[in-house]
Amino acid sequence: MGGDISYKDSGVDIDKGNRFVDVIKPLVKTTFRKEVMGGIGAFGGLFHLDKVKYKDPILVASTDGVGTKLNVARMMNRYNTIGIDLVAMSVNDVLVQGAEPLFFLDYIASGSIDIEVGRQLIEGVVKGCKDAGCALLGGETAEMPGFYGKGDYELVGFCVGIVEADRLIDGSRVGIGDKIIGLASSGIHSNGLSLARKVFFDRCGLQAKDPVEGLLLPVGEELLTPTRIYVKSVLNLLKNFNLKGLVHITGGGFYDNIPRILPERCSALIHRGSWPELPVFQTIRKQGGVDDAEMFRVFNMGIGMMIIADSETTPELIERLGALGEKAYLIGSIEKRRQDAPSVIIA
């Protein structure tokens, strides 16, 4: 038999993992809220909930990833924004139930951790947490040689938020005559990247840094534009207005996400042309020959979040959103659903 084999020989470098933790500790600490207890490196993250602040709190949890947007990051060799996407996907999901994100945890897996790539990933996560006002409470970095190939990474995020029971948004108060406000997305966000990559890189034969007619940025830069985080703007509204419903437009687009907040008796009528369609979606449609129904089922089409409120409140909401830095549009209304009619009508 040969000599002794170490864990490092099998592809897992514990010392490098420890060095990585030392590199990211200062970054992570910048996200801590006053409720965070202890430091980094314990078996679990500690968060001391302020009992006085809440009467009947409900915790809201979400987990998500960034899908094949990671492939684009690898093609561009740029990883410092993908962590923003990771945070955005979970905090926006928690937000639509009326909850304030409290803390976030991340999971990074690879065949072999590259400390610089890992630092860039966490740099993005930290920025996302700051934008959302939540603490990066902990995380896990896993080296899995033989499972992930060279340069392959997997990212998963977990978020916990809190909302008072009487402020929970579940769609039960949505009614006929309510209006739908759309908040502009920053781009493709983190859904539909597989279709976008198929169109741009397979059908069109483009490289990530190639320019594309109709787009201001090279295709890879366009697809890497970070997902918008709506937390601070929407929390402002939740404190000052009576919102009936919120929708995060993610995988499934308009057709699969809007029904999640609609009572059975209601349908959503969305008016085409009531907001500007971003060039990236126009280009995908044109270059890929993708039909409208598929576009609206896969992509956010320029609207990353929707707010449902009564018609009297809508003008003031749009004005407030503008003051908060959001581009907001009146894009539709809640109608009585006819028998056998779809729950989402785009016309």
Secondary structure, DSSP 8 states (H G I E B T S, - for coil): ------TGGGT--HHHHHHHHHHHHHHHHTT--TTEES-SSSSS-EE---GGG-SSEEEEEEEEE-TTHHHHHHHHT--TTHHHHHHHHHHHHHHTTT-EEEEEEEEEEESS--HHHHHHHHHHHHHHHHHHT-EEEEEEEEE-BTTB-TT-EEEEEEEEEEEEGGG---STT--TT-EEEEEE-SSSTTSSHHHHHIIIIIIS---TT---TT-SS-HHHHHH------HHHHHHHHHHS---EEEE--TTHHHHHGGGG--TTEEEEE-TTSS---HHHHHHHHHHT--HHHHHHHS-TTEEEEEEE-TTTHHHHHHHHHHTT--EEEEEEEEE--TT--SEEE-
